[in-house]
Amino acid sequence: MSEPAVPVRPVDLGYALPPPSSGSRVAASLGITIAGLVILAFGGCFLIGVMIQLYPQMVFGPAITTPWELRQYVFHAVLYVMAFVSFGSGGLLTYRGVSALSQVVVSK
């Protein structure tokens, strides 16, 4: 009534791709980490733009400041939004890249 269990052999798929080598995984995660650090630096550049807008005398010397118009407030807000988006995405990319690098190290 019951048949003996037959061991299952793995099927060889001729079209299956081999798993990526650890060298390519290291290169990819290192690239992601460097891209995250570059995006973090861009966020700092946006904040430098905010500082220049708030204190133009730091760059241009004594400057005559006038009350801001609406377009200056909008530009100020856009600089802040771009800085925070850069910090968020750069931090996420850096975290993902470093965690991928640590997984490659742990797997060896």
C-alpha positions in Angstrom: 0.0 0.0 0.0 2.7 2.5 0.8 5.6 2.9 -1.6 9.2 3.5 -0.5 10.3 7.1 -0.7 12.4 7.8 -3.7 15.2 10.4 -3.2 14.7 13.4 -5.4 17.7 14.4 -7.5 18.3 18.0 -8.4 17.4 18.8 -11.9 20.2 20.3 -14.0 18.9 23.3 -15.8 21.2 24.1 -18.8 19.8 27.6 -19.2 20.1 28.7 -15.5 22.6 31.4 -14.8 25.4 30.8 -12.3 25.2 32.8 -9.1 27.2 36.0 -9.2 30.7 35.9 -7.9 31.6 37.7 -4.7 33.8 40.2 -6.6 30.9 41.5 -8.5 28.8 41.8 -5.3 31.5 43.7 -3.6 31.9 46.1 -6.6 28.1 46.7 -6.7 27.7 47.3 -3.0 30.8 49.6 -3.0 29.3 51.5 -5.9 26.0 51.9 -4.0 27.9 53.1 -0.9 29.9 55.7 -2.9 26.8 56.9 -4.6 25.1 57.4 -1.3 28.1 59.4 0.0 28.1 61.6 -3.1 24.3 62.3 -2.7 25.0 63.2 1.0 27.6 65.7 -0.2 25.0 67.2 -2.6 22.7 67.8 0.3 25.5 69.8 2.0 25.8 71.8 -1.2 22.1 72.7 -1.1 22.5 73.8 2.5 25.5 76.0 1.5 23.1 77.6 -0.9 20.7 78.3 1.9 23.5 79.9 4.0 24.5 82.1 1.1 20.9 83.2 0.6 20.6 84.0 4.3 24.0 85.6 4.7 25.2 87.0 1.3 27.9 89.0 3.0 29.8 85.8 3.7 30.5 85.4 0.0 29.9 88.7 -1.7 31.3 91.0 1.0 29.1 93.9 2.3 25.8 93.5 0.6 22.7 95.6 0.6 19.8 93.4 1.6 16.3 94.1 0.7 13.1 92.4 2.0 12.5 89.1 0.3 9.9 88.6 -2.4 7.8 85.5 -2.9 10.2 84.0 -5.4 13.0 84.1 -2.9 10.9 82.3 -0.3 10.0 79.7 -2.8 13.7 79.2 -3.8 14.6 79.0 -0.1 12.0 76.3 0.4 13.1 74.4 -2.7 16.7 74.4 -1.4 15.6 73.0 2.0 13.5 70.3 0.4 16.3 69.3 -2.0 18.7 69.1 0.9 16.5 66.9 3.0 15.6 64.6 0.1 19.4 64.3 -0.6 20.1 63.5 3.0 17.3 60.9 3.2 18.1 59.2 -0.1 21.9 59.4 0.5 21.6 57.9 4.0 19.4 55.1 2.7 21.8 54.3 -0.1 24.8 54.4 2.2 23.0 52.1 4.7 22.0 49.6 2.0 25.5 49.6 0.5 27.2 49.1 3.8 24.8 46.3 4.8 25.4 44.6 1.5 29.1 44.8 2.0 28.8 43.3 5.5 26.7 40.5 4.1 29.4 39.7 1.6 32.0 39.7 4.4 29.9 37.5 6.7 29.1 35.0 3.9 32.8 34.2 3.4 
